[in-house]
Amino acid sequence: MSDKRPVKVILLDQAKGQFEELNRLVGEQQAKGMTNSEEMQLLKSIKQKSELLKINPTYGDKVPHNLIPKNLGVSNLFRVELTGYWRMIYTLDGNQIEIVAFILYLVDHQTYDKMFGYKKR
């Protein structure tokens, strides 16, 4: 990406709550001496992908306009695959000074499928 504006990553609503819950669970697991769990891997994956977004905000797969849920009220939407079949859903906004990646959702695959109306075969 040739755009030199700095990128800020912000977790909103559901994503922020999910991230905080994961942090809490991982803290408890580490206090018990655990060094590896699904939650730890997911938290690490979220942090890694967030850092990638700071380098390249369009890193994720662009969701076609006709598939963006109307209730989100956004004009662009991206999806990033996380460990354990989880997804990070985000939108981009910006001005002449900076680009902001708003992470809207951190969801498991089943919830992602429901959000976008995918059905099991």
Residue, then its C-alpha position, 0 to 999 in steps of 0.5 A: m500500500s502506497d498510502k503513508r497515513p498512519v493506521k489506527v486500529i479500534l475495537l468497537d462494541q462486540a469486538k471490544g467485549q470479546f477481546e476483553e473476555l479473552n484477555r480475562l480467560v487467558g489471564e486466568q489460564q496463565a495464573k494456573g500455569m497453562t502455556n497453550s490453549e485455544e483462547m491463548q492462540l486466538l488472542k495471539s492471532i487477534k493481536q497479530k492480525s491487528e498489527l498487520l492492519k496497521i501496516n496494510p489496512t486492506y489486508g483482509d478479504k473485501v466483502p462484496h457490497n451486496l453481501i454487507p449486512k444492511n444493519l451494519g451501516v457501513s460502506n466497506l467491510f473486510r474479513v480476516e481469518l483467525t485461528g480456530y475458524w474465527r473471523m475478524i470483521y472490520t471497516l475502514d474510515g479515514n481522513q487526510i491525516e489518518i486511516v482508522a480500522f474499526i474492528l466490529y466483530l470477533v466471531d466464530h465461524q457459525t456466528y459469521d455464517k449467520m451474520f452473512g446468511y450462509k446456510k449449511r449444505 
